[in-house]
Amino acid sequence: MVPVIALVGRPNVGKSTMFNRLTRTRDAIVGDLSGLTRDRQYGEARWQGRSYILVDTGGISGDEEGMDEKMAEQSLLAIEEADVVLFLVDARAGLTAADQMISEHLRKRNKRSFLVANKIDNIDPLAAIAEFSPLGMGNAIGVAGAQGRGVNNLLEAVLSDFPRDKDEEEIDTDVAEGEEAVRIPGPSEKDGIKIAIIGRPNVGKSTLVNRMLGEERVIVYDQPGTTRDSIYIPFERNEEKYTLIDTAGVRKRGKIHEEVEKFSVVKTLQAIKDANVVIFVMDAREGVVDHDLNLLGFALEAGRAIVIALNKWDGMQPSERDYVKTELERRLFFVDFADIHFISALHGTGVGNLYQSVQNSFKSAVTRWPTSRLTQILEDAVSEHQPPMVNSRRIKLRYAHLGGANPPIIVIHGNQVEKVPKSYSRYLENTYRRVLKLVGTPIRIEYKGSDNPYEGNKNTLTDRQVNKKRRLMSHHKKAEKKRKDKR
């Protein structure tokens, strides 16, 4: 069984930096600011043929209130589910009351723990490590997470008792200082449907994630911007594999001032590109706003399949609901292929129906069709409505084939294809969508012209051919002159 290793400690001791170092990713947001990590962040890694799951957590200080209290609860849950706990302390700051509180909790839980003194670069490591001996957790292991110093010694101590992976080639994955990060794909990246939950701040994305999972997996708080990172959560439902991605809310560019929020927006946009299907969450009580359209447009440009969820539908009056539906038809006409669900993430109303739309959208996005099928649809569409005339010549579309999936890309070959109007491309797109019964996914139509491969090529004549050409032209001129003289 793959061991689970949790990184715990008080705020700003370098847990996220260590998480990125061990998983060889940049999944966790890192900055010189305490409290950046709020939800549990999972990552998969391997070291010398041994795979393990790493859990990044928020800081525990012991005097949490409000949102910080929920962050601490997430950290305590990570301790409970972990096989091994890496208790990080700040070697530069020294021993604190919060460190003592965390060590007491670990002793009470009887967890296999390792004391890790981080940030030992540029200081005397022996003196710094000795300061934490009163914690009673044995000798601390000194590391510098930012540079990778001492990380291999740490992994040797933590993973030496765990067996190597079966039926896997041993890959040397030592984390050397200054080594370039290389992503090691795990099972969650190979199987299942990746679903990104996106939307503006405070529309109920994290509440929806918890409702779909059936547990309080991510922090929900009545404050915009609660979620800062993109949290990947693999799970199974009815023997189907999924990975939910809870993302930070995206505001207008002019309202983004904090550096942390800029990183959160980047993480959200990366999550959209990484997902197979996007569930776009809107606040039904606020209706469709302009920024919703901008974010939805980015998902379309990324080619992702889309399911739209109108949250907070409960408690609205019939007249308000009618107005919202009218606005949806008017402003979301460009995504009329997407399923729309009216849900209440808080109470669970309509949430279960999202899975069927997700599966249908994913199936439409990745299904492949033979060239003969796509060409037949093209021929039927052209016979029903021919392309327009350009310079007294009819645009000819000859055949079509599949050029890619997620989103489906249909490549059409013909003549004068660079002059096909957008209206006719939309007609072909709608035809393919109707005949192939595609839902939830955009379609891209690409054209490829039938250029003459010999156009502009000239044969190089030999000296003999040049002389012969010159004689023939001289003979032709003399013959023309004789004919004119006779006249």
HELIX and SHEET records of a PDB file:
HELIX    1   1 LYS A   15  THR A   23  1                                   9    
HELIX    2   2 MET A   67  GLU A   81  1                                  15    
HELIX    3   3 ALA A   97  ARG A  109  1                                  13    
HELIX    4   4 PRO A  125  ALA A  130  1                                   6    
HELIX    5   5 SER A  133  LEU A  135  5                                   3    
HELIX    6   6 VAL A  151  LEU A  159  1                                   9    
HELIX    7   7 PRO A  187  LYS A  190  1                                   4    
HELIX    8   8 LYS A  205  LEU A  213  1                                   9    
HELIX    9   9 ARG A  253  LYS A  255  5                                   3    
HELIX   10  10 GLU A  259  ASP A  274  1                                  16    
HELIX   11  11 ASP A  290  GLU A  301  1                                  12    
HELIX   12  12 PRO A  318  ARG A  331  1                                  14    
HELIX   13  13 PHE A  333  VAL A  335  5                                   3    
HELIX   14  14 LEU A  354  VAL A  366  1                                  13    
HELIX   15  15 THR A  371  GLU A  384  1                                  14    
HELIX   16  16 VAL A  417  LYS A  419  5                                   3    
HELIX   17  17 LYS A  422  LEU A  436  1                                  15    
HELIX   18  18 ASP A  463  LYS A  486  1                                  24    
SHEET    1   A 6 GLN A  41  TRP A  47  0                                        
SHEET    2   A 6 ARG A  50  ASP A  56 -1                                        
SHEET    3   A 6 VAL A   4  VAL A   8  1                                        
SHEET    4   A 6 VAL A  84  ASP A  90  1                                        
SHEET    5   A 6 SER A 113  ASN A 118  1                                        
SHEET    6   A 6 ILE A 141  GLY A 142  1                                        
SHEET    1   B 6 ILE A 231  ARG A 237  0                                        
SHEET    2   B 6 GLU A 240  ASP A 246 -1                                        
SHEET    3   B 6 ILE A 193  GLY A 199  1                                        
SHEET    4   B 6 VAL A 277  ASP A 283  1                                        
SHEET    5   B 6 ALA A 305  ASN A 311  1                                        
SHEET    6   B 6 ASP A 339  PHE A 342  1                                        
SHEET    1   C 2 MET A 389  VAL A 390  0                                        
SHEET    2   C 2 ARG A 393  ARG A 394 -1                                        
SHEET    1   D 3 LYS A 396  GLY A 404  0                                        
SHEET    2   D 3 ILE A 409  ASN A 415 -1                                        
SHEET    3   D 3 ARG A 444  GLY A 449  1                                        
END                                                                             
